[in-house]
Amino acid sequence: MIIGGGEVATRKLTTLLDAGVECRVIAPVLHKELAQLVDDHSLVYESRPFEASDLDQVNLVIAATDDEEVNREIHRLAIEGGVWINAVDDMDHSTAIFPSIVNRDPVTVAISTAGYSPTLARRLRARIETILSSSVGRLAVYMGERRATVKRQLADPTSRRVFWDSVLDGSIPDLVGAGRLDEADEAFEISMRGAQVSERRGLVSLVGAGPGNPDLLTLKALECLQRADVVYYDNLISDEVLDRIRRDARRVYVGKRRGLEGMAQSLINDMLINDAQDGLRVVRLKGGDPLVFGRGGEELEALKSTGIHVEVVPGVTAALGSAAFAGIPLTHRDTAQSVRFITAQLSNENSDIDWAELAREKQTLVVYMGLAELPTLTRKLVEHGMDEAMPIAVISRASYPDQTLVIGILSDIDERVKSEAVTGPTTIILGEVVGMGSVASKDN
Ligand SMILES: C[S@@+](CC[C@H](N)C(=O)[O-])C[C@H]1O[C@@H](n2cnc3c(N)ncnc32)[C@H](O)[C@@H]1O
């Protein structure tokens, strides 16, 4: 029931008619466009003011008169009669609101800010419009028509989900979008045969979670998290990244807590392999990039040796996340032609670190896991010829809201870090480029 005959009533009526709702209109006079709508859809229209009995047999009433008192009266009666009410632009007197809609029939996306900001809802809607192809509705119908067949042919729900994901990842959406249905059916048949053969053959994705901020996850990483049946994750994975994991997925923490022994690598490998052999989609989620200082290589080797499907999804490694936050270029035409990522048991006198090589000019050093070893690092580098005035940056919790940056030179960085009470995880960047940090951030 639409009460009101102006522009706002016209807008609401249009939305309701688009959704296939049966509508009636009451208003002393009608806006021209509204009259046209009433005509076009042969709607019931009564040309008179609102009466209490108008709410009989009604599910939803739109109070769109320009008289606030009448709108309040409609609200009172609607509440009394248990009728949903939308009072235009009046959240306090509405029990129903109109979300912004992206309509790709039968796919509908509704965006609601619970009435707080229609402008924000419109913006979000515009963004969703751009990422939802116009053929997504057709795709939904295509998939819907084949659900029963897939259910018959793949007994296991996990296999079905994996199959449907593979359909969406392959050429079928494009073929359906282009109306090439014969080719889509052919691709569908091939996927189905493959799914039946490998119904119980899982996949392990070795996924880089980046330095902590979920915005730095790659799209592929996000996709893996959304599809996972089980996620094995490390210590440095932030809660915000964990929040991106599919809700029904099992989560297994396999990291090392400070000062405690972590789970044996062989045990982690076994768990990954067992789950994959059970046909699950397994994600091994590691901080930064999985193949940088994270024993990802060992896991990869162990998995490959069993013949399980493995994929590696790269992540933003701490060196890059830290440099970006600090605005430090890692290479520079004049001062750093190469960059080294290092980590080492620096204080171990027997380790075979080539200090002279590290102290060489015109390169940038990035040290992972180096905070505790900072005094050794600076002492050894100076002993091997590095200038005491070489700039050095200590970056902690890069990409987190409480990230910190301490800049100094080799001879004073230890003091500075102590006075700032820096906490990990921390990455150290060393070289002439550090001096350019502030300049780079300004230019950005
Ligand atoms: C075991 S390593 C793993 C590195 C990881 N695979 C990568 O690519 O970043 C852990 C070290 O990464 C660095 N790190 C990880 N996250 C960081 C962050 N948000 N800010 C600064 N350093 C970080 C620290 O040096 C930490 O000790």
The ligand as an ORCA input file, in Angstrom:
! r2SCAN-3c Opt
* xyz 0 1
  C      59.449    -16.749     10.025
  S      59.663    -15.251      9.171
  C      58.473    -15.427      7.936
  C      58.626    -14.503      6.806
  C      57.472    -14.544      5.846
  N      57.411    -15.797      5.130
  C      57.528    -13.389      4.838
  O      57.662    -13.614      3.634
  O      57.383    -12.236      5.296
  C      58.997    -14.072     10.281
  C      59.674    -12.720     10.178
  O      59.073    -11.950      9.154
  C      59.134    -10.587      9.499
  N      57.768    -10.048      9.570
  C      56.618    -10.734      9.416
  N      55.551     -9.917      9.481
  C      56.034     -8.671      9.674
  C      55.435     -7.395      9.828
  N      54.112     -7.222      9.776
  N      56.248     -6.324     10.038
  C      57.584     -6.472     10.072
  N      58.197     -7.648      9.932
  C      57.454     -8.752      9.734
  C      59.817    -10.509     10.844
  O      61.205    -10.326     10.599
  C      59.539    -11.880     11.404
  O      60.461    -12.221     12.405
*
